[in-house]
Each structure stands twice: as structure tokens, then as C-alpha cells.
Amino acid sequence: MQHLADVLHRSAHWIVCQAIQDYVEREEKREAFKQDARRAWEEYQRNGLHLTAAEADEWLAKLESGDNASRLRAKSGPFDCQPAATS
């Protein structure tokens, strides 16, 4: 660690503090992602509204190509867990 500190013109203490800060930020983002996923799952369980990956991909492709893609509307009903067909 001292070699890295010397190369970076920082103290070993600074490197440790930076590593801890980076770790905490990364874990906070991971936890926020997990909480968002949990909330989305709970909302789906309540109302059943969803989009398939294929529908989302098609809509994003339209946006990317500059087409005037209207806002997606989630649908209710059984969720098909089958993977989208690939060409």
C-alpha cells in the first residue's frame, strides 16, 4: 500500500479512507437498487401491471432510431416468463 501511496503522492491513510468511502458508496447504491427492485415487485404483486422485455426493447429501439414512439402503457394480466425469441 505504501508503494501505491508513493505513486499517487498520497498517504496510506488517504488510500484507506478512500477505499472505505468507495466501498460505502457502492454498497449504498447496491442497497438502493435492491430496495427499488423490492418496491417494483410489491407494486407488480398489487396491480399486475407490467411490460415484457421484448416490448421495452422494441420501444427503446424506436426512440434510439428517432421514431416518434408514444409512451408505453403497462398492461395487466398474466406475466409471460418466456424469453424473447432471438434471431
KELUMSE-908106 format. One record per atom (N, C-alpha, C, CB): x, y, z; atom name. Coordinates in nm, 3 decimals, decimal comma. Glycine has a CB too. Layout:
! residues N
PT       X       Y       Z atomo
PT       X       Y       Z    CA
...
This chain:
! residues 87
PT       X       Y       Z atomo
PT   0,082  -0,118   0,000     N
PT   0,000   0,000   0,000    CA
PT   0,087   0,125   0,000     C
PT  -0,094  -0,001   0,120    CB
PT   0,198   0,118   0,067     N
PT   0,286   0,235   0,072    CA
PT   0,337   0,269  -0,068     C
PT   0,403   0,210   0,167    CB
PT   0,367   0,167  -0,148     N
PT   0,413   0,192  -0,285    CA
PT   0,306   0,267  -0,364     C
PT   0,448   0,059  -0,356    CB
PT   0,181   0,223  -0,353     N
PT   0,070   0,290  -0,421    CA
PT   0,056   0,434  -0,369     C
PT  -0,062   0,212  -0,401    CB
PT   0,068   0,451  -0,241     N
PT   0,060   0,586  -0,183    CA
PT   0,169   0,675  -0,240     C
PT   0,072   0,580  -0,030    CB
PT   0,290   0,620  -0,252     N
PT   0,401   0,698  -0,308    CA
PT   0,375   0,735  -0,453     C
PT   0,532   0,619  -0,297    CB
PT   0,326   0,639  -0,531     N
PT   0,298   0,664  -0,673    CA
PT   0,190   0,770  -0,690     C
PT   0,255   0,533  -0,743    CB
PT   0,090   0,765  -0,603     N
PT  -0,022   0,860  -0,613    CA
PT   0,005   0,991  -0,539     C
PT  -0,147   0,797  -0,558    CB
PT   0,120   0,999  -0,474     N
PT   0,154   1,118  -0,394    CA
PT   0,047   1,144  -0,289     C
PT   0,170   1,242  -0,486    CB
PT   0,004   1,037  -0,224     N
PT  -0,095   1,042  -0,117    CA
PT  -0,041   0,962   0,001     C
PT  -0,234   0,987  -0,164    CB
PT  -0,105   0,976   0,113     N
PT  -0,065   0,896   0,229    CA
PT  -0,139   0,762   0,225     C
PT  -0,094   0,972   0,363    CB
PT  -0,084   0,665   0,294     N
PT  -0,151   0,536   0,306    CA
PT  -0,285   0,555   0,377     C
PT  -0,061   0,434   0,384    CB
PT  -0,291   0,645   0,471     N
PT  -0,416   0,674   0,540    CA
PT  -0,522   0,724   0,441     C
PT  -0,394   0,779   0,651    CB
PT  -0,481   0,812   0,349     N
PT  -0,575   0,864   0,249    CA
PT  -0,629   0,749   0,163     C
PT  -0,506   0,970   0,159    CB
PT  -0,542   0,655   0,123     N
PT  -0,584   0,543   0,040    CA
PT  -0,686   0,457   0,116     C
PT  -0,462   0,457  -0,002    CB
PT  -0,662   0,432   0,243     N
PT  -0,756   0,353   0,323    CA
PT  -0,890   0,426   0,334     C
PT  -0,697   0,325   0,463    CB
PT  -0,884   0,555   0,364     N
PT  -1,008   0,633   0,376    CA
PT  -1,085   0,634   0,244     C
PT  -0,977   0,776   0,419    CB
PT  -1,014   0,650   0,133     N
PT  -1,078   0,650   0,001    CA
PT  -1,141   0,514  -0,029     C
PT  -0,975   0,686  -0,108    CB
PT  -1,071   0,407   0,005     N
PT  -1,124   0,273  -0,018    CA
PT  -1,252   0,251   0,063     C
PT  -1,019   0,166   0,020    CB
PT  -1,253   0,297   0,186     N
PT  -1,373   0,283   0,269    CA
PT  -1,487   0,365   0,211     C
PT  -1,345   0,326   0,415    CB
PT  -1,458   0,487   0,172     N
PT  -1,561   0,573   0,113    CA
PT  -1,619   0,510  -0,014     C
PT  -1,503   0,713   0,082    CB
PT  -1,532   0,459  -0,101     N
PT  -1,578   0,394  -0,224    CA
PT  -1,664   0,273  -0,194     C
PT  -1,458   0,352  -0,310    CB
PT  -1,623   0,193  -0,096     N
PT  -1,698   0,075  -0,057    CA
PT  -1,837   0,112  -0,007     C
PT  -1,623  -0,004   0,049    CB
PT  -1,843   0,210   0,083     N
PT  -1,971   0,251   0,140    CA
PT  -2,063   0,304   0,030     C
PT  -1,951   0,359   0,250    CB
PT  -2,012   0,387  -0,061     N
PT  -2,094   0,439  -0,170    CA
PT  -2,147   0,326  -0,258     C
PT  -2,013   0,538  -0,255    CB
PT  -2,061   0,231  -0,291     N
PT  -2,100   0,118  -0,375    CA
PT  -2,209   0,035  -0,306     C
PT  -1,978   0,029  -0,407    CB
PT  -2,192   0,009  -0,176     N
PT  -2,291  -0,070  -0,104    CA
PT  -2,422   0,006  -0,087     C
PT  -2,236  -0,109   0,033    CB
PT  -2,417   0,137  -0,069     N
PT  -2,539   0,217  -0,061    CA
PT  -2,616   0,210  -0,193     C
PT  -2,507   0,363  -0,025    CB
PT  -2,544   0,219  -0,305     N
PT  -2,609   0,207  -0,436    CA
PT  -2,669   0,069  -0,456     C
PT  -2,510   0,238  -0,549    CB
PT  -2,597  -0,034  -0,413     N
PT  -2,647  -0,171  -0,425    CA
PT  -2,774  -0,188  -0,342     C
PT  -2,539  -0,272  -0,380    CB
PT  -2,774  -0,136  -0,221     N
PT  -2,891  -0,146  -0,135    CA
PT  -3,009  -0,069  -0,193     C
PT  -2,859  -0,095   0,005    CB
PT  -2,984   0,050  -0,248     N
PT  -3,091   0,127  -0,311    CA
PT  -3,150   0,051  -0,429     C
PT  -3,039   0,265  -0,357    CB
PT  -3,065  -0,013  -0,508     N
PT  -3,111  -0,093  -0,622    CA
PT  -3,200  -0,207  -0,573     C
PT  -2,990  -0,149  -0,703    CB
PT  -3,157  -0,276  -0,468     N
PT  -3,235  -0,387  -0,414    CA
PT  -3,370  -0,338  -0,359     C
PT  -3,157  -0,459  -0,304    CB
PT  -3,370  -0,223  -0,295     N
PT  -3,495  -0,167  -0,242    CA
PT  -3,590  -0,130  -0,356     C
PT  -3,467  -0,044  -0,154    CB
PT  -3,535  -0,070  -0,463     N
PT  -3,617  -0,036  -0,581    CA
PT  -3,677  -0,161  -0,642     C
PT  -3,533   0,039  -0,686    CB
PT  -3,598  -0,266  -0,652     N
PT  -3,647  -0,393  -0,708    CA
PT  -3,757  -0,451  -0,620     C
PT  -3,532  -0,494  -0,724    CB
PT  -3,737  -0,445  -0,489     N
PT  -3,840  -0,495  -0,396    CA
PT  -3,969  -0,417  -0,410     C
PT  -3,790  -0,487  -0,253    CB
PT  -3,958  -0,283  -0,417     N
PT  -4,078  -0,200  -0,432    CA
PT  -4,148  -0,229  -0,564     C
PT  -4,041  -0,050  -0,425    CB
PT  -4,070  -0,246  -0,672     N
PT  -4,130  -0,277  -0,802    CA
PT  -4,203  -0,411  -0,797     C
PT  -4,022  -0,279  -0,912    CB
PT  -4,143  -0,510  -0,733     N
PT  -4,206  -0,641  -0,722    CA
PT  -4,335  -0,633  -0,640     C
PT  -4,109  -0,741  -0,657    CB
PT  -4,331  -0,558  -0,530     N
PT  -4,451  -0,543  -0,448    CA
PT  -4,561  -0,471  -0,525     C
PT  -4,418  -0,466  -0,320    CB
PT  -4,524  -0,370  -0,603     N
PT  -4,623  -0,299  -0,684    CA
PT  -4,683  -0,392  -0,789     C
PT  -4,560  -0,175  -0,751    CB
PT  -4,598  -0,472  -0,852     N
PT  -4,648  -0,569  -0,950    CA
PT  -4,743  -0,669  -0,882     C
PT  -4,531  -0,645  -1,018    CB
PT  -4,708  -0,713  -0,762     N
PT  -4,795  -0,806  -0,690    CA
PT  -4,931  -0,743  -0,661     C
PT  -4,728  -0,851  -0,559    CB
PT  -4,934  -0,611  -0,636     N
PT  -5,060  -0,542  -0,606    CA
PT  -5,145  -0,521  -0,731     C
PT  -5,032  -0,409  -0,541    CB
PT  -5,081  -0,475  -0,842     N
PT  -5,163  -0,433  -0,955    CA
PT  -5,144  -0,517  -1,082     C
PT  -5,134  -0,291  -0,986    CB
PT  -5,040  -0,598  -1,090     N
PT  -5,020  -0,683  -1,207    CA
PT  -4,974  -0,611  -1,333     C
PT  -5,146  -0,754  -1,236    CB
PT  -4,953  -0,481  -1,325     N
PT  -4,910  -0,406  -1,444    CA
PT  -4,765  -0,438  -1,476     C
PT  -4,928  -0,254  -1,424    CB
PT  -4,737  -0,458  -1,604     N
PT  -4,601  -0,494  -1,644    CA
PT  -4,579  -0,469  -1,792     C
PT  -4,574  -0,641  -1,611    CB
PT  -4,453  -0,475  -1,832     N
PT  -4,410  -0,476  -1,972    CA
PT  -4,319  -0,595  -1,988     C
PT  -4,339  -0,341  -2,013    CB
PT  -4,318  -0,652  -2,106     N
PT  -4,222  -0,758  -2,130    CA
PT  -4,091  -0,694  -2,174     C
PT  -4,274  -0,859  -2,237    CB
PT  -3,984  -0,770  -2,164     N
PT  -3,854  -0,720  -2,209    CA
PT  -3,859  -0,689  -2,358     C
PT  -3,742  -0,823  -2,179    CB
PT  -3,927  -0,773  -2,435     N
PT  -3,938  -0,751  -2,580    CA
PT  -4,010  -0,620  -2,610     C
PT  -4,013  -0,868  -2,647    CB
PT  -4,116  -0,590  -2,536     N
PT  -4,189  -0,464  -2,556    CA
PT  -4,101  -0,344  -2,522     C
PT  -4,317  -0,461  -2,470    CB
PT  -4,028  -0,354  -2,412     N
PT  -3,940  -0,244  -2,373    CA
PT  -3,828  -0,227  -2,475     C
PT  -3,881  -0,270  -2,232    CB
PT  -3,768  -0,338  -2,521     N
PT  -3,661  -0,330  -2,621    CA
PT  -3,711  -0,267  -2,751     C
PT  -3,605  -0,469  -2,649    CB
PT  -3,829  -0,307  -2,795     N
PT  -3,886  -0,251  -2,918    CA
PT  -3,908  -0,101  -2,905     C
PT  -4,020  -0,320  -2,952    CB
PT  -3,960  -0,058  -2,791     N
PT  -3,985   0,084  -2,767    CA
PT  -3,854   0,162  -2,762     C
PT  -4,063   0,103  -2,637    CB
PT  -3,754   0,108  -2,693     N
PT  -3,624   0,175  -2,685    CA
PT  -3,557   0,184  -2,822     C
PT  -3,531   0,101  -2,587    CB
PT  -3,573   0,081  -2,904     N
PT  -3,516   0,085  -3,039    CA
PT  -3,581   0,195  -3,121     C
PT  -3,534  -0,052  -3,110    CB
PT  -3,712   0,214  -3,106     N
PT  -3,781   0,323  -3,177    CA
PT  -3,726   0,458  -3,133     C
PT  -3,934   0,316  -3,152    CB
PT  -3,710   0,474  -3,003     N
PT  -3,656   0,601  -2,952    CA
PT  -3,516   0,625  -3,005     C
PT  -3,656   0,601  -2,799    CB
PT  -3,434   0,521  -3,003     N
PT  -3,296   0,533  -3,047    CA
PT  -3,288   0,571  -3,195     C
PT  -3,221   0,402  -3,023    CB
PT  -3,380   0,519  -3,276     N
PT  -3,376   0,547  -3,419    CA
PT  -3,439   0,682  -3,453     C
PT  -3,446   0,438  -3,495    CB
PT  -3,495   0,748  -3,352     N
PT  -3,553   0,880  -3,375    CA
PT  -3,700   0,877  -3,409     C
PT  -3,480   0,950  -3,483    CB
PT  -3,761   0,758  -3,411     N
PT  -3,904   0,749  -3,436    CA
PT  -3,980   0,813  -3,322     C
PT  -3,948   0,601  -3,455    CB
PT  -4,098   0,862  -3,354     N
PT  -4,183   0,923  -3,252    CA
PT  -4,257   0,811  -3,179     C
PT  -4,284   1,025  -3,316    CB
PT  -4,194   0,755  -3,080     N
PT  -4,252   0,644  -3,005    CA
PT  -4,340   0,701  -2,895     C
PT  -4,142   0,552  -2,945    CB
PT  -4,465   0,659  -2,894     N
PT  -4,555   0,706  -2,790    CA
PT  -4,518   0,640  -2,657     C
PT  -4,703   0,676  -2,826    CB
PT  -4,566   0,699  -2,551     N
PT  -4,535   0,647  -2,418    CA
PT  -4,589   0,505  -2,403     C
PT  -4,594   0,739  -2,308    CB
PT  -4,510   0,420  -2,343     N
PT  -4,553   0,282  -2,321    CA
PT  -4,661   0,276  -2,214     C
PT  -4,435   0,193  -2,281    CB
PT  -4,755   0,189  -2,232     N
PT  -4,858   0,166  -2,133    CA
PT  -4,842   0,024  -2,080     C
PT  -5,001   0,187  -2,194    CB
PT  -4,829   0,014  -1,951     N
PT  -4,819  -0,117  -1,889    CA
PT  -4,952  -0,189  -1,903     C
PT  -4,778  -0,106  -1,739    CB
PT  -4,946  -0,320  -1,911     N
PT  -5,069  -0,398  -1,923    CA
PT  -5,081  -0,488  -1,801     C
PT  -5,069  -0,482  -2,055    CB
PT  -5,203  -0,526  -1,774     N
PT  -5,225  -0,619  -1,664    CA
PT  -5,255  -0,756  -1,721     C
PT  -5,340  -0,572  -1,571    CB
PT  -5,254  -0,852  -1,637     N
PT  -5,279  -0,988  -1,681    CA
PT  -5,161  -1,075  -1,649     C
PT  -5,310  -0,992  -1,831    CB
PT  -5,169  -1,201  -1,690     N
PT  -5,059  -1,292  -1,657    CA
PT  -4,929  -1,248  -1,722     C
PT  -5,093  -1,435  -1,699    CB
PT  -4,826  -1,260  -1,649     N
PT  -4,692  -1,224  -1,698    CA
PT  -4,630  -1,346  -1,761     C
PT  -4,601  -1,169  -1,584    CB
PT  -4,591  -1,336  -1,887     N
PT  -4,529  -1,445  -1,959    CA
PT  -4,381  -1,444  -1,932     C
PT  -4,557  -1,436  -2,110    CB
PT  -4,331  -1,546  -1,867     N
PT  -4,190  -1,552  -1,830    CA
PT  -4,104  -1,615  -1,938     C
PT  -4,176  -1,629  -1,702    CB
PT  -4,159  -1,640  -2,055     N
PT  -4,082  -1,700  -2,162    CA
PT  -3,983  -1,597  -2,217     C
PT  -4,176  -1,752  -2,273    CB
PT  -3,859  -1,637  -2,246     N
PT  -3,763  -1,543  -2,303    CA
PT  -3,804  -1,503  -2,444     C
PT  -3,622  -1,604  -2,305    CB
PT  -3,766  -1,381  -2,480     N
PT  -3,797  -1,332  -2,614    CA
PT  -3,722  -1,415  -2,717     C
PT  -3,760  -1,182  -2,627    CB
PT  -3,783  -1,436  -2,832     N
PT  -3,719  -1,511  -2,939    CA
PT  -3,605  -1,430  -2,996     C
PT  -3,819  -1,548  -3,049    CB
PT  -3,493  -1,497  -3,024     N
PT  -3,378  -1,429  -3,083    CA
PT  -3,361  -1,475  -3,225     C
PT  -3,251  -1,455  -3,002    CB
PT  -3,312  -1,387  -3,310     N
PT  -3,293  -1,424  -3,449    CA
PT  -3,152  -1,464  -3,476     C
PT  -3,333  -1,313  -3,539    CB
